[in-house]
């Protein structure tokens, strides 16, 4: 049996209608969900905006409250002034006594007498040791006897031999004159006899020969007297005097050696070392003791040649011993070496200072501080006023207080530094008021109150 086409068409129409209604319902649900999301998002946005507005207003009110209750900071200030400053340069030096003497024996002998002298004070001229000297005393006695003999010989020569020889020469001269006169008279008589034929020519010639011989003897005697007066006698006297002087010098030499047997202190000071003792044999040149005068000491320290360039004798220096707990001492530069060490480019500087209490020991070490690279017109502030970026940095900040008592952070460049002061090379002009206490972590623009300086109690 066949189906009715109208019924089929009707069923198809119903199915299509149901499908359309389902699709429309689905669209309506999607629209409603979308609208709900939009509403929720709008509500959330409004709520977020309200929250942000509330927080912003709360922060603003809190800042205002904080501003209102921010206290004024109490600080201490000073003026940045122009003045003198110098860099401190330190070196370790060696302490030397002002005077030092190594006392040695000048002769070789056994030490007859010598006390234990180490660390004892001795005075200039005080006897330190006595050496054995009996052999020298015997030699001196012999030399004195030789001196007496030389003096006796000299006196005998001057007062006896020479006058006697002079007298004999004068007698011989007179005899020569008399002989010449006698022979001349004999010759004249015979010449007259020869002219008269009374004698032969041979007899005349014999008389003439006797006259010539007598005249030659007279001339010889005259020259002998002149030579003795001019040369022989002075030479004899000089030779005798030389022998006497030689004997005297021998005695003086032995006297000096005997004096060397008694050893005395050349200076006043402390015996720092003793090398030999009583009973030992002292060789010539061998050291016995070392004496040092430590009432005034010299500290010799090597400084860089660049630091020494501006120093001069008379400049002050401070000395701090490294081997004691003594306080810092003050002295003066007394010598600047004219040569430098080519190895490390240093120059030796001598600092002289008093040591009456004996706190400084010879050959000890001490730290010497000098002031170099000095400037007389530098802008100087206390070291506490500068906050450096690092301990060895050349830049930092200072807090400058203006006329309204507001602190402003100012960048500065520093130069010479000491323990108490710092030179400001850039950043300040001089005359500014800077904070020296209370400047750590002080914000820029902070209102400050300048604290009054504490009055120092009067010294009693």
Beta strands, then each sheet from edge to edge (+ up, - down):
strand 1: 73-79
strand 2: 81-104
strand 3: 109-114
strand 4: 121-122
strand 5: 127-131
strand 6: 262-264
strand 7: 269-274
strand 8: 281-282
strand 9: 287-304
strand 10: 316-321
strand 11: 329-341
strand 12: 346-354
strand 13: 365-382
strand 14: 387-388
strand 15: 395-401
strand 16: 406-417
strand 17: 421-426
strand 18: 433-437
strand 19: 446-450
sheet 1: 4+ 7- 9+ 2- 13+ 17- 16+ 19- 1- 18+
sheet 2: 4+ 7- 9+ 2- 13+ 10- 11+ 12-
sheet 3: 4+ 7- 9+ 2- 13+ 17- 16+ 15- 14+
sheet 4: 6+ 5- 3+ 8-
end
